[in-house]
Each structure stands twice: as C-alpha cells, then as structure tokens.
Amino acid sequence: MTLTSSPNTSATTPPSIWRDRRMLVCIFLGFSSGLPLFILYNLLAAWLRSGGVDLKDIGLFALVGFPYTWKFVWSPLMDRFQLPLGRRRGWMLLTQIIVMLAVAAMGWFNPATELRAIIVLAGIVAFFSASQDIVIDAYRREILSDAQQGAGTAIFVNAYKLSTLVPGSLSLILSDLVSWQVVFGVTALFMLPGIITTLLVKEPPVYGAPPKNLREAVALPFTEFVTRKGWRSALLILAFIFLYKLGDSMATALATPFYLDLGFSRTQIGLVAKNAGLWASLAGGLLGAVWMVKTGVNRGLWIFGVLQVVAILGFALLAQTTAAQGLSTLMLGVVIGVEAFAVGLGTAAFTAYIAETTDPRYTATQFALFTSLSAVPRTFINASTGFIVEQTGWVNFFIICTILAIPGMLLLPKVAPWNAPRKT
C-alpha cells in the first residue's frame, strides 16, 4: 500500500485537494522536515541556557545552520544519483535515520564541559537535516500540480511549524522531570513518523530526461533559471527570497531565551506559549490553504507579509509590557498565537512561491538554491542577534527586526504582482 496517488497530469480542482492522500504525505514529511531545525534552534538554545552557556555563545550557535545556506552545493548529487529505495525515497530514509541517531546522542554530553562535542553533533544534525530538506522539497514539488502547490505547501509548512511543539513544548516540560539524556532520546523518536512515511510512499515520476552526468546536474538548473527571463528578473527573485523572511527570522532566533529572560519558566513556555501557537498554527494552516486555493499565491504573499510585520511588533510589546507591569502569561500566549498564525501563513505562501518558481526538471537543485538563500539570514545574520540584544535590549531589537521586514515587501510588485494570472 502506498500513500501517494497517481502523478498529476492536469489541473486539479479545489474540492479534490482535500481528498488527495498526497496532502497527508505533506503533513508527515513537513513534520519530519521541521523537527531537526526546531531542535537546533529551540531545544538546544534552552538546554544551553539552562546549562549556563552565555547568551552571545548561544546566538553564535546559529552558525551550525551553515549547511542550510549551502545545501545547493551538494543538491545536484541528489538529482544525479539514487540509493536502493529510489532517487527521492532512498535519500530521505538515509538522512532521517542519521538525524534521529545524532539527536539521541546529544543528551549524553554536558554543555558546560563538552561544548565542542555538542557543536559536532549539532553540525551533523544540521547537515543531514538540510539534506533531508533538499529531497523532501523536490519530492513535494514533483507529486503536486501547480494548482496544488499553494494548498499543499500551506499544509506542509504548518506541519513543519507544528513540529516545534515537540522540542519547544514536550521536551521542555520533560526537562523539568527527567534527565536530558531521556529528553533527547524521546525527542529523536519523533523522526519515526517521517521514516515510516518514506517507506510507504512511492517514487514520483521523473520530468524530462534525468541528468546524464554530474556536470549536467550542476549546470543545467542554474542555466535554466538565469535564462528563463533574464539576469534582471533572476536577481530580483533572489533578492526577494533573501529579504522576505529576514525580519521574522531574526525576531524568533532567540525566542526561547527571550521568554526565559522575561522570567517565564520552561514549563510555562511549554504549556502556555507553545500550546497557544498550536491552535493558531492550525487555524492559520486552514485559512492559508483555503485562501491560496481561491486567490493564488501572489495575493497570499502580500496579505500574509503584512501580518508578519504586525506579529514582530507583538514581541516588542510583550517585552515592554512585562518590563513595566510584571509577567503576563495571557499576553505571552496572545503574542505567540499571533506570531504562529501570521508567520505560518507567510511561510506557507513564501514556500509555495518558491515551488512555483522551480522548474520540475531540476527540483532538487533549484529548490535547494532558493531555500538556501532564504536560510542565509537565519544562519549568518541571526548569529549576531545575541550581540544586538546585548547592545539594544529586547524592545529595540524587535523594532529593528520590524524595519528589516519591510524591504522584502517592497519587491512584491515586481516579483509577485497582485493581479498576476493564477497558475493551473
């Protein structure tokens, strides 16, 4: 039995989208794709902070995400070569198993005395997590039609974000009750749904002739993108991909240390903040899927982008209010809920835009190029967030993040016009 239905050969009407088993595949693979990243940026940050590691050093830990920005370098290998289970399934299974084992191993080290070993393991998780993203993104692009990209991506992205409930909620609560060895072991087991899904699905069809050699696998995807509409259009698209998520990426880089510095306990963060985000993400996922089926990806980028900016300001308000009036778990839940709702929508539209911009013949390499560029702020710019907070304080930091969210919005008329015809 396989979970995927037949390859898409024609436009799909909106009602069939909700009955398509490929959407179920998007849920499980989205969860498997997001879990390692949130382990690195949520659970790892809380663990290091609780172990007495300096905030500046925690900020620098964003550099372990280096593979996410350079995954396009080895993505042609995943287009060119295949493992026993197939070109997509084989690579998915290998990367998922290695990530699971590396996460489980983390808890056996002490942040205060064995930071180098933790950095190595975090690097392994990041590399194979980025590699998993390459093949999952390619797989999703290949099994969904253009008409399904918006809804399928919205479902995928919200499952991706929902995976934060494991390292950002369950694992934090467990850390108050059991050892970190058990915490990381339990967290690693949540890679199993993705592994099982990989074993059940079937290989997608190959569009066009596969690359005959590694040279073709490397050169053809980049040549096609640049010559599609010329250098000017290509550079505008790349600039938009870099800038659109810059502000909210920075704003959430130190989210867990931010809550801890405000005085909230790990249990409060796990129960209040993350559960508020759960229901908001579910609502945002449903609205985003319905919206993009009806009106298209471009308009989603406009509306959801504005909501992203508002969500960042909510963090500044939370920092200002708690500093002046004391802790408010209700306000914490509201701010996190708004962030999960708005940023989840923005991410869904943004990822759907990337999928539509990708040529189906070169899915792994082009998708990796675009998502690598979008990860640059998260990896390199976010590494400076600890230093910025030390100099400006939390309120001014979030105002800076809000300002940095605007340039990407200003490119929308060029790269995603409001009245552009929808793809079918």
Buried (B, 14 or more C-beta within 10 A) or exposed (E): EEBBBEBBEEEBEBEEBEEBEBBBBBBBBBBBBBBBBBBBBBBBBBBBBBBEBEBBEBBBBBBBBBBBBBBBBBBBBBBBEBBEBBBBBBBBBBBBBBBBBBBBBBBBBEBEEEBEBBBBBBBBBBBBBBBBBBBBBBBBBBBBBBBBBBBBBBBBBBBBBBBBBBBBBBBBBBBEEEEBBBBBBBBBEBBEBBBBBBEBBBBBEEBEEEBEEEEBBBBBBBEBBEEEEEEEBBEBBBBBBBBBBBBBBBBBBBBBBBBBBBEBBBBBBBBBBBBBBBEBBBBBBEBBBBBBBEBBBBBBBBBBBBBBBEBBBBBBBBBBBBEEEEBBBEBBBBBBBBBBBBBBBBBBBBBBBBBBBBBBBBBBBBBBBBBBBBBBBBBBBBBBBBEBBEEEEBBBBBBBBBEBBEBBBEBBEEBBEEEEEBBE
